[in-house]
């Protein structure tokens, strides 16, 4: 009887292991870097249509030298009758700041979809396209700002 109980427990554990392995979600982390050259006090905007979840991209590491650094729903900055509202990231360096700055945007979930983004290489675009059917994709976008004096404003 004791051997029969051990045998039944072993079978149940095996079956549960098989089902949990089959239901395991795949998570793909995709990291991309965007280098941006700005003049001091210049405004930078990045369209975030590749983040199509309800929350779009979140700032996971905030810039250090900014007057403005935020993710904005485009409906807030576009007329109500404009086509499909999406999200954009807006950055303005701190007043008269010259130097380096960096922000990291993170989007996650099944709703992250691939869209053509002018700042992505063809290889990055293809990688995202191949992975869009995965159960979960985390897209990290590091934006590196290189801020210089504007020679025309001296």
C-alpha positions as a Markdown table, in Angstrom:
| # | Residue | x | y | z |
|---|---|---|---|---|
| 1 | Unk | 0.0 | 0.0 | 0.0 |
| 2 | Unk | 2.9 | 2.4 | 0.9 |
| 3 | Unk | 4.5 | 1.7 | -2.5 |
| 4 | Unk | 1.2 | 2.4 | -4.3 |
| 5 | Unk | 0.8 | 5.8 | -2.6 |
| 6 | Unk | 4.4 | 6.8 | -3.5 |
| 7 | Unk | 3.7 | 5.7 | -7.1 |
| 8 | Unk | 0.5 | 7.8 | -7.3 |
| 9 | Unk | 2.2 | 10.9 | -5.8 |
| 10 | Unk | 5.1 | 10.5 | -8.3 |
| 11 | Unk | 2.6 | 10.3 | -11.2 |
| 12 | Unk | 0.7 | 13.4 | -10.0 |
| 13 | Unk | 3.9 | 15.3 | -9.6 |
| 14 | Unk | 5.0 | 14.4 | -13.1 |
| 15 | Unk | 1.7 | 15.4 | -14.6 |
| 16 | Unk | 1.7 | 18.8 | -12.8 |
| 17 | Unk | 5.3 | 19.4 | -13.9 |
| 18 | Unk | 4.4 | 18.8 | -17.5 |
| 19 | Unk | 1.4 | 21.1 | -17.4 |
| 20 | Unk | 3.3 | 23.9 | -15.6 |
| 21 | Unk | 6.1 | 23.6 | -18.2 |
| 22 | Unk | 3.6 | 23.9 | -21.1 |
| 23 | Unk | 2.0 | 27.0 | -19.6 |
| 24 | Unk | 5.2 | 28.8 | -18.8 |
| 25 | Unk | 5.2 | 32.3 | -20.3 |
| 26 | Unk | 8.2 | 33.4 | -22.4 |
| 27 | Unk | 9.6 | 36.8 | -21.5 |
| 28 | Unk | 11.8 | 38.5 | -24.0 |
| 29 | Unk | 13.8 | 41.6 | -22.9 |
| 30 | Unk | 14.8 | 43.9 | -25.8 |
| 31 | Unk | 17.2 | 46.7 | -25.1 |
| 32 | Unk | 17.8 | 49.6 | -27.5 |
| 33 | Unk | 19.8 | 52.7 | -27.3 |
| 34 | Unk | 18.9 | 56.1 | -28.9 |
| 35 | Unk | 21.7 | 58.7 | -29.1 |
| 36 | Unk | 20.3 | 62.3 | -29.3 |
| 37 | Unk | 22.3 | 65.4 | -30.0 |
| 38 | Unk | 20.7 | 68.6 | -28.6 |
| 39 | Unk | 21.5 | 72.2 | -28.2 |
| 40 | Unk | 21.0 | 73.6 | -24.7 |
| 41 | Unk | 17.4 | 74.5 | -23.9 |
| 42 | Unk | 16.2 | 72.6 | -27.0 |
| 43 | Unk | 13.0 | 70.4 | -26.7 |
| 44 | Unk | 13.2 | 66.7 | -27.8 |
| 45 | Unk | 10.1 | 64.5 | -28.5 |
| 46 | Unk | 10.1 | 60.8 | -29.3 |
| 47 | Unk | 6.9 | 59.1 | -30.6 |
| 48 | Unk | 6.2 | 55.9 | -28.5 |
| 49 | Unk | 3.8 | 54.1 | -30.7 |
| 50 | Unk | 5.9 | 50.9 | -30.2 |
| 51 | Unk | 4.5 | 50.9 | -26.7 |
| 52 | Unk | 0.8 | 50.1 | -27.2 |
| 53 | Unk | -0.3 | 49.2 | -23.7 |
| 54 | Unk | -2.7 | 51.2 | -21.5 |
| 55 | Unk | 0.2 | 52.7 | -19.6 |
| 56 | Unk | 2.6 | 53.0 | -22.6 |
| 57 | Unk | 6.2 | 53.4 | -21.5 |
| 58 | Unk | 7.1 | 54.3 | -18.0 |
| 59 | Unk | 10.2 | 56.1 | -17.0 |
| 60 | Unk | 12.2 | 53.4 | -15.2 |
| 61 | Unk | 15.3 | 55.7 | -14.7 |
| 62 | Unk | 14.7 | 59.4 | -14.7 |
| 63 | Unk | 17.2 | 61.8 | -16.3 |
| 64 | Unk | 19.3 | 63.9 | -13.9 |
| 65 | Unk | 19.5 | 67.3 | -15.7 |
| 66 | Unk | 16.1 | 68.1 | -17.0 |
| 67 | Unk | 13.5 | 70.9 | -16.9 |
| 68 | Unk | 11.0 | 68.5 | -18.4 |
| 69 | Unk | 11.2 | 64.7 | -18.8 |
| 70 | Unk | 7.8 | 62.9 | -19.1 |
| 71 | Unk | 5.7 | 60.5 | -21.0 |
| 72 | Unk | 2.6 | 62.3 | -22.4 |
| 73 | Unk | -0.5 | 60.9 | -24.0 |
| 74 | Unk | -0.7 | 62.6 | -27.4 |
| 75 | Unk | -4.4 | 63.4 | -26.9 |
| 76 | Unk | -3.3 | 65.8 | -24.2 |
| 77 | Unk | -1.2 | 67.8 | -26.7 |
| 78 | Unk | -3.2 | 67.2 | -29.9 |
| 79 | Unk | -6.7 | 68.3 | -30.9 |
| 80 | Unk | -9.5 | 65.9 | -30.0 |
| 81 | Unk | -10.3 | 65.3 | -33.7 |
| 82 | Unk | -6.7 | 64.2 | -34.5 |
| 83 | Unk | -6.2 | 60.6 | -35.6 |
| 84 | Unk | -5.4 | 57.8 | -33.1 |
| 85 | Unk | -3.9 | 59.1 | -29.8 |
| 86 | Unk | -0.6 | 57.6 | -28.8 |
| 87 | Unk | 2.2 | 58.5 | -26.4 |
| 88 | Unk | 5.3 | 60.5 | -26.7 |
| 89 | Unk | 8.3 | 61.2 | -24.5 |
| 90 | Unk | 9.3 | 64.8 | -24.1 |
| 91 | Unk | 12.6 | 66.0 | -22.7 |
| 92 | Unk | 14.0 | 69.5 | -22.2 |
| 93 | Unk | 17.4 | 69.9 | -20.5 |
| 94 | Unk | 17.8 | 72.0 | -17.4 |
| 95 | Unk | 18.1 | 75.7 | -18.2 |
| 96 | Unk | 21.5 | 76.4 | -20.0 |
| 97 | Unk | 22.7 | 72.8 | -19.1 |
| 98 | Unk | 25.5 | 71.5 | -21.3 |
| 99 | Unk | 26.7 | 67.9 | -20.9 |
| 100 | Unk | 25.4 | 64.4 | -20.9 |
| 101 | Unk | 22.1 | 63.0 | -19.6 |
| 102 | Unk | 20.2 | 59.7 | -19.9 |
| 103 | Unk | 16.7 | 58.4 | -19.4 |
| 104 | Unk | 15.4 | 54.8 | -19.6 |
| 105 | Unk | 11.9 | 54.1 | -20.7 |
| 106 | Unk | 10.3 | 50.6 | -20.1 |
| 107 | Unk | 7.2 | 49.1 | -21.6 |
| 108 | Unk | 5.9 | 45.7 | -20.9 |
| 109 | Unk | 3.0 | 43.3 | -21.5 |
| 110 | Unk | 1.3 | 41.4 | -24.2 |
| 111 | Unk | 0.1 | 44.6 | -25.7 |
| 112 | Unk | 3.5 | 45.9 | -26.8 |
| 113 | Unk | 3.3 | 46.0 | -30.5 |
| 114 | Unk | 5.9 | 46.6 | -33.2 |
| 115 | Unk | 5.6 | 49.8 | -35.2 |
| 116 | Unk | 8.1 | 51.5 | -37.5 |
| 117 | Unk | 10.2 | 53.9 | -35.5 |
| 118 | Unk | 12.6 | 56.2 | -37.2 |
| 119 | Unk | 15.2 | 55.8 | -34.4 |
| 120 | Unk | 15.4 | 52.0 | -34.8 |
| 121 | Unk | 17.8 | 50.1 | -37.0 |
| 122 | Unk | 16.4 | 47.6 | -39.4 |
| 123 | Unk | 17.9 | 44.8 | -37.3 |
| 124 | Unk | 16.1 | 46.0 | -34.2 |
| 125 | Unk | 12.8 | 46.4 | -36.1 |
| 126 | Unk | 13.1 | 42.8 | -37.4 |
| 127 | Unk | 14.0 | 41.5 | -33.9 |
| 128 | Unk | 10.9 | 43.2 | -32.4 |
| 129 | Unk | 8.7 | 41.8 | -35.3 |
| 130 | Unk | 9.9 | 38.3 | -34.7 |
| 131 | Unk | 9.2 | 38.5 | -31.0 |
| 132 | Unk | 5.8 | 40.3 | -31.1 |
| 133 | Unk | 3.9 | 37.0 | -30.8 |
| 134 | Unk | 5.7 | 36.0 | -27.5 |
| 135 | Unk | 3.6 | 36.0 | -24.4 |
| 136 | Unk | 5.5 | 38.9 | -22.8 |
| 137 | Unk | 7.9 | 41.5 | -24.2 |
| 138 | Unk | 9.8 | 44.0 | -22.1 |
| 139 | Unk | 11.2 | 46.9 | -24.2 |
| 140 | Unk | 13.8 | 49.1 | -22.6 |
| 141 | Unk | 14.8 | 52.2 | -24.5 |
| 142 | Unk | 17.8 | 54.1 | -23.2 |
| 143 | Unk | 18.0 | 57.6 | -24.5 |
| 144 | Unk | 21.4 | 59.2 | -24.2 |
| 145 | Unk | 21.4 | 63.0 | -24.6 |
| 146 | Unk | 24.5 | 64.9 | -25.7 |
| 147 | Unk | 23.7 | 68.5 | -25.0 |
| 148 | Unk | 26.0 | 71.3 | -26.4 |
| 149 | Unk | 26.0 | 75.1 | -26.7 |
| 150 | Unk | 24.2 | 76.5 | -29.6 |
| 151 | Unk | 26.8 | 78.4 | -31.6 |
| 152 | Unk | 24.1 | 80.6 | -33.2 |
| 153 | Unk | 22.9 | 81.9 | -29.9 |
| 154 | Unk | 26.2 | 83.3 | -28.6 |
